[in-house]
Amino acid sequence: MAKLSFLAGVAAGYVLGAKAGQKRYEQIKSRAGQVWSSEPVQTRVGSVKEAVKEQAPVVASKLGSVAKTAGSSAKDRLTGEDLPQTLHRGTDGHLHADTSGFGPGADKLP
């Protein structure tokens, strides 16, 4: 498959960059059509299509779980607050300070 992709790229590059004119373009186009419709190429295309059909549910499932995780992570980053331990947001939506002591506490001093 990699060789076919490489050859297709070479052909496309030559067609786009060629200065040989319309006749050479038609020759290349005709040969590319012959290669594409050949039995080995079409057999390989068919097997790739089958592999894609078989793996589609697995890929969709993984993609769904990754999207869900990414969405959850983005939501947390956008809505989450990084507040100090002495502050919290109350049920009223306002910030409230912990007034039980002054500073981080004796056990947390250097």
ZAVO-108956 format. One record per residue (C-alpha): x, y negated, z negated; residue number from 0; residue in one letter. Coordinates in pm, 1 decimal. Example, Ala and Ser with C-alpha at 12.3 -4.5 7.8 and 13.67 -1.06 7.14 Angstrom:
residues 2
ATOM         X         Y         Z    i  aa
ATOM    1230.0     450.0    -780.0    0   a
ATOM    1367.0     106.0    -714.0    1   s
end
This chain:
residues 110
ATOM         X         Y         Z    i  aa
ATOM       0.0       0.0       0.0    0   m
ATOM     290.4    -233.7     -76.6    1   a
ATOM     442.3    -171.0     266.9    2   k
ATOM     111.2    -248.8     433.1    3   l
ATOM      80.0    -573.2     238.6    4   s
ATOM     436.2    -667.4     330.3    5   f
ATOM     375.7    -593.8     699.8    6   l
ATOM      54.0    -793.8     694.2    7   a
ATOM     243.6   -1084.7     539.8    8   g
ATOM     518.8   -1064.0     799.4    9   v
ATOM     262.2   -1053.8    1078.5   10   a
ATOM      70.3   -1349.1     936.8   11   a
ATOM     390.1   -1549.3     892.4   12   g
ATOM     500.0   -1477.9    1244.6   13   y
ATOM     161.8   -1568.2    1389.8   14   v
ATOM     149.8   -1893.0    1196.9   15   l
ATOM     508.0   -1986.6    1273.5   16   g
ATOM     544.6   -1849.0    1624.9   17   a
ATOM     595.9   -2079.7    1915.7   18   k
ATOM     540.0   -1805.1    2171.4   19   a
ATOM     189.2   -1925.4    2242.8   20   g
ATOM    -152.7   -1772.8    2289.3   21   q
ATOM     -33.4   -1460.4    2473.6   22   k
ATOM     189.8   -1346.4    2188.4   23   r
ATOM     -83.7   -1429.2    1937.8   24   y
ATOM    -327.9   -1206.0    2128.1   25   e
ATOM     -71.9    -922.9    2134.4   26   q
ATOM     -19.3    -944.8    1760.3   27   i
ATOM    -392.0    -969.2    1694.4   28   k
ATOM    -458.4    -663.0    1908.8   29   s
ATOM    -185.5    -461.1    1736.3   30   r
ATOM    -308.4    -563.8    1391.1   31   a
ATOM    -657.9    -447.9    1485.8   32   g
ATOM    -518.4    -113.5    1601.2   33   q
ATOM    -325.9     -66.2    1278.1   34   v
ATOM    -625.5    -163.4    1065.0   35   w
ATOM    -857.9      78.1    1242.9   36   s
ATOM    -607.0     366.1    1238.4   37   s
ATOM    -699.7     682.2    1049.1   38   e
ATOM    -423.4     664.6     781.0   39   p
ATOM    -503.4     303.9     694.1   40   v
ATOM    -878.2     363.5     676.8   41   q
ATOM    -824.7     677.4     465.8   42   t
ATOM    -618.0     475.0     220.8   43   r
ATOM    -875.1     193.6     218.1   44   v
ATOM   -1147.4     446.2     139.5   45   g
ATOM    -951.5     596.7    -150.2   46   s
ATOM    -881.2     251.5    -293.5   47   v
ATOM   -1250.4     161.6    -271.3   48   k
ATOM   -1341.3     479.3    -461.0   49   e
ATOM   -1079.8     409.5    -729.2   50   a
ATOM   -1215.1      56.8    -772.9   51   v
ATOM   -1572.3     186.2    -803.6   52   k
ATOM   -1465.1     440.1   -1066.5   53   e
ATOM   -1271.8     188.9   -1273.4   54   q
ATOM   -1519.5     -99.8   -1245.5   55   a
ATOM   -1715.6     -12.5   -1564.1   56   p
ATOM   -1394.3      23.2   -1766.3   57   v
ATOM   -1257.9    -306.4   -1639.5   58   v
ATOM   -1590.4    -482.3   -1699.5   59   a
ATOM   -1602.2    -351.7   -2056.1   60   s
ATOM   -1248.4    -463.2   -2133.0   61   k
ATOM   -1305.0    -798.7   -1968.2   62   l
ATOM   -1621.1    -849.5   -2171.7   63   g
ATOM   -1448.8    -774.8   -2501.3   64   s
ATOM   -1153.7   -1000.1   -2415.4   65   v
ATOM   -1389.1   -1283.5   -2317.9   66   a
ATOM   -1584.9   -1238.7   -2639.7   67   k
ATOM   -1266.2   -1251.7   -2848.8   68   t
ATOM   -1137.7   -1555.5   -2659.7   69   a
ATOM   -1471.4   -1734.0   -2703.3   70   g
ATOM   -1478.5   -1659.9   -3074.2   71   s
ATOM   -1119.6   -1779.0   -3113.9   72   s
ATOM   -1190.2   -2100.5   -2923.4   73   a
ATOM   -1501.0   -2164.6   -3132.8   74   k
ATOM   -1303.4   -2116.6   -3454.5   75   d
ATOM   -1033.9   -2355.8   -3336.0   76   r
ATOM   -1284.8   -2619.9   -3231.4   77   l
ATOM   -1517.8   -2600.5   -3529.0   78   t
ATOM   -1290.5   -2471.5   -3804.9   79   g
ATOM   -1141.0   -2708.2   -4058.5   80   e
ATOM    -802.8   -2672.5   -4217.2   81   d
ATOM    -880.0   -2826.7   -4554.7   82   l
ATOM    -658.5   -2820.7   -4862.5   83   p
ATOM    -763.1   -2584.2   -5140.3   84   q
ATOM    -886.4   -2876.8   -5348.9   85   t
ATOM   -1143.3   -2981.6   -5081.5   86   l
ATOM   -1444.3   -2799.6   -4945.4   87   h
ATOM   -1745.3   -2885.3   -4734.9   88   r
ATOM   -2069.4   -2851.9   -4926.3   89   g
ATOM   -2406.4   -2732.8   -4801.9   90   t
ATOM   -2496.8   -3096.8   -4746.8   91   d
ATOM   -2216.3   -3125.4   -4489.3   92   g
ATOM   -2010.1   -3368.1   -4695.3   93   h
ATOM   -1658.8   -3312.3   -4826.8   94   l
ATOM   -1630.9   -3241.4   -5197.7   95   h
ATOM   -1316.7   -3247.1   -5409.9   96   a
ATOM   -1227.2   -2993.6   -5676.4   97   d
ATOM   -1223.6   -3206.9   -5991.6   98   t
ATOM   -1127.6   -2931.2   -6232.1   99   s
ATOM    -770.8   -3054.0   -6257.8  100   g
ATOM    -505.3   -3288.1   -6125.1  101   f
ATOM    -283.9   -3175.4   -5839.7  102   g
ATOM    -204.6   -2819.7   -5745.3  103   p
ATOM    -180.2   -2699.5   -6106.7  104   g
ATOM     112.2   -2619.4   -6333.6  105   a
ATOM     156.4   -2269.4   -6193.5  106   d
ATOM     204.9   -2410.1   -5842.4  107   k
ATOM     463.2   -2678.9   -5921.6  108   l
ATOM     822.6   -2627.1   -5805.4  109   p
end
